[in-house]
Amino acid sequence: MTVTSQTWLITGASSGLGKSLASEALRAGYKVIGTTRDVGKAAASYPDFSENGGIWIDLDPAQNDSYDRFVKCSQEHNVDVLVNNAGYAFIGGVEDTSESEVRDQMDVNFYGPLRAVRACLPVMREKGSGHVILISSGAGFIARPGRATYSASKFGIEAVHESLSHEVKTLGIKVLIVEPGAFRTPFSSRIITPARFDNGFSEAYKGTAVEQMVVGSRQLTSIPDYVKGDPDKAARAIIKATVAGYDYLRMPLGTDCVIALESKIADLQRDLEATRSIATSTDVD
Ligand SMILES: NC(=O)c1ccc[n+]([C@@H]2O[C@H](COP(=O)([O-])OP(=O)(O)OC[C@H]3O[C@@H](n4cnc5c(N)ncnc54)[C@H](OP(=O)(O)O)[C@@H]3O)[C@@H](O)[C@H]2O)c1
């Protein structure tokens, strides 16, 4: 298979990082299938996609029927590269978040990508080649206050992709986990907070880190200056990696994400040093 004959399947291609990836992939000469929950809306807001040969598929990864629909798409279009991109963030305190709000987040950010992966693997295995790319987040490695639900969905789906990377290593399929920091997309304007509370947090969490995170997230009607990530540059970096090849699993994007990852790795190292003697004291004599 030559690189330019590749077929890319990108979930949530109507806006933000998915849209940038779709545009860059089309520019690179690939065939691109984009999923969206509303083809009419996607076609109106992103007309260049169809004009440049992109194919819209009306598909919501969070719905139970999406596995069968991903299978059909993967077989019909002989998909080489799956990009699990569709997602949103739920921001709220652990105690304030209802179980159904957690389930909704998992349906979109965990079960949706899992269904897509399981559906696309057979075609890739048959060919002995392919890429599975997860658009995760720095929140897939770091769980900040107010982000338990979002981070749980991203930690969980990262685990699936990490495990998969080992399982398919000898089958010619590569797995890439992309961890963006803050990027200039409509993402922050679509954040959901606990519905039970007008402010998104309960009285008990007033003045805590939960209030700070929820209020900070809800006030975002436009993209703040501190958000430095350029989605088009992110898209080009991802495509470049698939062309040049990569021997890493995780690819952080954005200086903010690098700094946050370094801080978390230092915390992990500190905890390991503080508990090393305890850990090694519990083996059988
Ligand atoms: N922007 C950031 O700062 C940032 C940082 C870290 C990680 N990320 C990750 O990057 C990915 C793309 O986000 P983005 O920044 O490009 O945001 P975006 O512009 O809001 O795009 C998100 C896409 O996901 C789909 N989507 C959103 N909510 C959904 C739902 N409830 N059910 C099914 N599909 C849904 C939408 O597709 P349709 O509406 O067309 O169906 C949309 O195209 C997400 O997985 C996000 O977690 C973003």
The ligand as a Tripos MOL2 file, in Angstrom:
@<TRIPOS>MOLECULE
LIG
   48    52     1     0     0
SMALL
NO_CHARGES

@<TRIPOS>ATOM
      1 N1         -9.2020   21.3490   22.4180 N.am      1 LIG1
      2 C1         -8.5120   20.9890   23.4970 C.2       1 LIG1
      3 O1         -8.0040   21.8370   24.2510 O.2       1 LIG1
      4 C2         -8.3070   19.5250   23.8000 C.ar      1 LIG1
      5 C3         -7.3290   19.1880   24.7490 C.ar      1 LIG1
      6 C4         -7.0950   17.8570   25.0400 C.ar      1 LIG1
      7 C5         -7.8120   16.8840   24.3850 C.ar      1 LIG1
      8 N2         -8.7630   17.2140   23.4610 N.ar      1 LIG1
      9 C6         -9.4920   16.1120   22.8140 C.3       1 LIG1
     10 O2         -9.5280   16.3240   21.4260 O.3       1 LIG1
     11 C7        -10.6730   15.6730   20.8700 C.3       1 LIG1
     12 C8        -11.3440   16.6290   19.8910 C.3       1 LIG1
     13 O3        -11.7990   17.7520   20.6020 O.3       1 LIG1
     14 P1        -11.7880   19.2330   19.9730 P.3       1 LIG1
     15 O4        -10.9080   20.0560   20.7910 O.co2     1 LIG1
     16 O5        -11.5440   19.1710   18.5230 O.co2     1 LIG1
     17 O6        -13.2820   19.6780   20.3300 O.3       1 LIG1
     18 P2        -14.5520   19.9700   19.4010 P.3       1 LIG1
     19 O7        -14.2220   21.0180   18.4230 O.co2     1 LIG1
     20 O8        -15.6700   20.1950   20.3570 O.co2     1 LIG1
     21 O9        -14.7860   18.6150   18.5870 O.3       1 LIG1
     22 C9        -15.2360   17.4670   19.2160 C.3       1 LIG1
     23 C10       -15.8280   16.5040   18.1970 C.3       1 LIG1
     24 O10       -16.3320   15.3800   18.9320 O.3       1 LIG1
     25 C11       -17.6710   15.1230   18.6130 C.3       1 LIG1
     26 N3        -18.4740   15.0970   19.8460 N.ar      1 LIG1
     27 C12       -18.5530   16.0650   20.7900 C.ar      1 LIG1
     28 N4        -19.4470   15.7180   21.7380 N.ar      1 LIG1
     29 C13       -19.9290   14.5130   21.3730 C.ar      1 LIG1
     30 C14       -20.9170   13.6560   21.9430 C.ar      1 LIG1
     31 N5        -21.5660   13.9590   23.0650 N.pl3     1 LIG1
     32 N6        -21.1890   12.5080   21.3150 N.ar      1 LIG1
     33 C15       -20.5390   12.1760   20.1720 C.ar      1 LIG1
     34 N7        -19.6240   12.9710   19.5590 N.ar      1 LIG1
     35 C16       -19.3250   14.1210   20.1680 C.ar      1 LIG1
     36 C17       -18.1910   16.2490   17.7290 C.3       1 LIG1
     37 O11       -18.6880   15.6770   16.5300 O.3       1 LIG1
     38 P3        -20.1510   15.9770   15.9490 P.3       1 LIG1
     39 O12       -20.7560   17.0980   16.7440 O.co2     1 LIG1
     40 O13       -19.9170   16.3580   14.5330 O.co2     1 LIG1
     41 O14       -20.8720   14.6890   16.0740 O.co2     1 LIG1
     42 C18       -16.9710   17.1080   17.4290 C.3       1 LIG1
     43 O15       -16.6370   17.1030   16.0720 O.3       1 LIG1
     44 C19       -11.5530   15.2600   22.0520 C.3       1 LIG1
     45 O16       -11.4420   13.8610   22.2500 O.3       1 LIG1
     46 C20       -10.9510   16.0020   23.2330 C.3       1 LIG1
     47 O17       -11.1160   15.2960   24.4440 O.3       1 LIG1
     48 C21        -9.0300   18.5130   23.1590 C.ar      1 LIG1
@<TRIPOS>BOND
     1     1     2 1
     2     2     3 2
     3     2     4 1
     4     4     5 ar
     5     4    48 ar
     6     5     6 ar
     7     6     7 ar
     8     7     8 ar
     9     8     9 1
    10     8    48 ar
    11     9    10 1
    12     9    46 1
    13    10    11 1
    14    11    12 1
    15    11    44 1
    16    12    13 1
    17    13    14 1
    18    14    15 2
    19    14    16 1
    20    14    17 1
    21    17    18 1
    22    18    19 2
    23    18    20 1
    24    18    21 1
    25    21    22 1
    26    22    23 1
    27    23    24 1
    28    23    42 1
    29    24    25 1
    30    25    26 1
    31    25    36 1
    32    26    27 ar
    33    26    35 ar
    34    27    28 ar
    35    28    29 ar
    36    29    30 ar
    37    29    35 ar
    38    30    31 1
    39    30    32 ar
    40    32    33 ar
    41    33    34 ar
    42    34    35 ar
    43    36    37 1
    44    36    42 1
    45    37    38 1
    46    38    39 2
    47    38    40 1
    48    38    41 1
    49    42    43 1
    50    44    45 1
    51    44    46 1
    52    46    47 1
@<TRIPOS>SUBSTRUCTURE
     1 LIG1         1 GROUP 0 **** ****
